[in-house]
Amino acid sequence: MDNTKTRVNIPLLLAKDVRVDGGGELIKLSYNQVDLGSVYGVYDKNEDKMRVHVPVSIAAKYIQ
């Protein structure tokens, strides 16, 4: 992507005990089992963090 960020494809098909949070107390969800497809991460070298991106088509199955 550039000198500080690298895309990492994550070949996951099924995740167990998934927790989703964000926006402080705004979003707090948990699932026993989630089918993940086309998930990828972006590693930021400067922050030493990876953000995982889930396509909207996959996330829409679980967000109600």
Secondary structure by P-SEA (a helix, b strand, c coil): ccccbbbbbbbcccccccccccccccbbbbbccccccbbbbbbbccccbbbbbbcaaaaaaccc
